[in-house]
């Protein structure tokens, strides 16, 4: 299943990258006026949670050649991405649960981290994981009621997102106090649709495989738990040589680690044959450059650093994100 999904993702990435580069070339050479159209400006302004890439129009919303190569952005801001995902997540849960308060999301660690990635992919991963954390906390904690509800957000234990930047890898840790995962469910968390015991039917809801945070399905998911967000997040993470790991303490909470390469020199991780879903491994020596913007002569092999080596940094500051 994961191999099939990665194959679909790879075809979409290839098509979107080609369309984006083509449209940017036409824009630079004055061959198109789409960027100057008032209709496009109004459409962009009306988007509630704009993505950095518009698949239907085929170009980035911020065509800055110094920071982007097609749909790939070379200076993604980790804190900004978490901020967008957190705000959107808190908004939909506040509406879905008819609650004026949601769990507070705290961000610490390497707040100035920059990395090369496809923004839509990392936004989808973090958004789905934050949704799981917020849902777990809100379902486990008694929701405030009455006129004091708006002032009692402290009843919800906070969710902490830690960013850790290494030489070649960026790690996001999402920690919640939502009660953890029970031992009978834990072996099945990587199965698609484990909540409904039907893995294939839930995939029919994913119509475009676009990894868009502002997709209607993503926005309606809090009360229609499909059970595909976690395994899909790992598929998108492993596609570029990263990974998603879950560590849980039943009765207390869960820590989810998202490892992503930060240099943009990872080849697509597409496996041939059977794979072990419980132990996804990536060998840096076998993954040459893929995000290279020029010829192969400029390719830099960073395998000497080790893709899994992470340098721990102190939490020098703390960012609070409220609904």
N, C-alpha and C positions, 0 to 999 in steps of 0.2 A: 504493500500500500504506500509506504513512504517513498519507495523508488518511483512509483507512478506519479506521485504528487510532485516530487522534485523534477521529474521530466516535464510536467506541465508548467512548473514555475520557470524552468530554464527556457522553454519556448517563449513564454510571455516576456521574460527579461530580454531575450534576444530581439524580439519584435519591438518592444518599447524603446530599447536603446537605439535601434536603427531609426525608428520614426523620430525620436527626440533629436538625434544628431542631424538627420536630414532637415528637419524643420529649423533647427538652429543655424544650419548652413544657409538655408534660404533666407532666414531673417538677417543674418550678417551681410549677405550679398544683395539685400533689397529685393528678394524675389517673392516676398509675401508681406501682407499688411495686417495679418491677424492680430499681432501684438498691439497694434494701434487702434483696433476696432473698439468703439464704445460698448458694443454688446459684450465683448470679452471682458472688459473692465468691470461691467456691472455683474457679470456672472462670477468673477473672482471675488468681488466684494461681498456678494450674497452667500458665499460658501461658509457655513457655520464652523467647520473644522477643516480648513484647506489643507490638502496634501501638497507636497512639493512637486508632485508629478501628476499630470492630467493624462490618463491613458486614452481617453476619447479624443482629446485634441492633439495628443502626441507631443507635448513639450513641457518643460518645467515651468512652474509659475514664477520662478526667479532665475531667468536665464543669464547667470553670471559665469562667463567662461573661465574666470579665475578660480572659482570654487566648485564648479560642476563640470562633469564630462557626460553629457546626455542625462540619464536618470541617476547617475552616480555623483554624490556630493563629497568632495574631498575634505571639507571642514564641518562635518556635522557636529553640532553642539549638544553634548549629552544632557546637560541641564535643561536646555530649551525643549528637547524632545520629551523628557520626563514631565516637564511642566505642562506641555500640551496634552499628553496622555492622561495625566492626573486630573487636570481640570475637566476634560471631557468625561472621564470615568465618574468623577464625583457628581457631575451634572446629571448624567443619565440615571445614576442610582438614587439621587435625591428625588428625581421625578418618578422613577419606577416604584419606589417604596413610599412615596408621598411623605417624605421626611425632610425637614429643613436642614438637617445636619447629616454629615457623613464622616467617616473616619478621617482624621487628619493625616496627611502624607508628608513625612519629613525626608529631606534629601541631604545627604552629607557625603564626604569623601572628596574625590577629585572633581570639584565643581567646574573647573575650567577645561575639562577634557575635550579634545577634538579627535575625530576619527573619520575615516573614509568608508562610506557605506551607502546603500540605497535607502533613503529616509523612510519610504513606505514600509520596507521590510522591518526595520528596527522599531518603528512606531507600532506596527501590528503586534510584534512580539511583546513589547512592554505593556501595551494597552490590554492585551488579553490576560497577561499575568497580573496586572493591577486590578482588573475586574474580578479575577478569582480571589484576590486578597481582600478587596472591599466587600465582596459578597460574603466571604467566610466570616469576617468580623461583624458585619451587620446582622447576619443570621444567628450568630452565637450570642451577641450582646443584646440585651433587652433595649428596644428603641425608646428614647424619651418621648413622652406624650404630654399633651396639655400646653399651656402658655409658656412653660419653662423650657420647652423643647429646644428653642432656638439658642438658648444659653447653656445647654448641657451637652455640647459635643464631646466634652471630656469623658463622658460615659463610654465612648468608643475608644479602645486602646489604639494608639497611632500605628500607622504603617510606615516603616522606615525603608528608604531606598538608598543604598550605599553604592557610590561609583568608585571603582578602583582602577587606576591606569597603570599598565605595565609598559615594557618596551615595545611589545608587539600585540598585546591583547588588552582589551577593555572588558571589565567585568561589572555587571549590574547585579546587586543582591537586593531582593525584595523580601522583607521580613514582616510577617504579620502575626497577630495573636488571635487567630480565628479558630483555635481548637485543634489544629493539625488535621491529618488524614488518618482515618481508621485503618487498622491492619488488614481488614478484609477488602478495602477499596484500593489500598496502595499498590498491589501487584497489577492493577488494571488501569492506572492513571494514563498510560500511554496508548490505550485503546481508544479508537474513535467511537464516540457516542456510548461510552460505557454506562452512562446514566439511563439510557433507554434500551440497553442490551441489543442495539441494532446499529452497527457501525456504518453500514452503507447508506441507510436511509437519511441520516443526518448530513451526509456529504452533499445530498441533493440541494440543501439550502445554500451551499457555497457555489453560487452560479457563475462567478467570473474569476475566482482565484486571484483576485487583484490585491489582496492584503491592504485594503483601504480602511482606515480607522473610522472614516465618516460614512461607511457603508451602512445602509438601513438595517442589515442583519446584525452588525456589531452593536448598533444603538439599541436594538430591542432585546438583546441577549440576556440582560439581568434576570428576567422572569421566565425566559425560555431557554434554560440551560441545556445546550446541545451536547456538551462533553467533547467538543473537538478543538477548543481553543488551545489547550495545553499541548496536545500532540502536534497540532498545526504550527504552534510557535517553535517547537523543536525542529520541525522540518525546515522552516525558514532560517533558523539559526545554523543548522548543520549544512545548509546549502552553500554558505560561504565559509565553511570550515570552523564554525563556532559550535556551541552546544548549550543545552538547557538542562540543568540538574536540579532535582528536588530533594531537600532534606527536611523531614517533618518530625515533630514531637507530638504524638497524640495526646490530646488534652491541653496543649498549650498553643502551638502555632507551627508555621511552615516558613522555611527559607528557600527561595528559588534563586539560583545563580544562572545568569545569562552571560556566556562567554562569546565575545565577538572579536575578530581580528580588526585592528585599528589602522593598519597601513594600507589596506586595499590591494594587497598583492596575493590574495588567495584565489586559486582556481575553484570553479564550481565543484562541489562535492557530490558527484553523481555516482552511485554504486551500481555495479553489474552483479546480478545474482542475489542470493539470500543475504539478509543483513540481520544483525542482532540488535533489536530495538532497545534492549536493556543496557547495552554497553556500546555506545557510539563513540568510535575513536577516530581521530584525524591525525594523519602523519604529516608534519610540516614539510619534510624533505620531498614528499611526493606531490606537493601543490605549488607549482610555479605561478608566476604573476598572471593575473587576469584583468585587473583594473588598469593596466598600463595604458597611458594615454598616447604613447608614441610607439616607436619600433621596439623590437625585442632587445635591442642593444641597451636600452635604458632600464631593463628589468633588474631589480635588486633582490638577491636571495637573502632573506632574513632568518633562515632556519637556524642559524647559529645561536640566536637568542632563545629559541624554544617558544612555540606558540602558547604553551600552557604556563609560562612563567609570569607571575604577577608580583609586582612590587607593592607592598602594603604601604599606604600613606595615612597619616593621622587625619582624623576628622576635625579639620581646623575651623570649619564653619558649618552652619546648619541653616537650611532653607525650609520654611514652612509653607505648605500649599493648602489653602482652605477652599471649601466650595464657595 
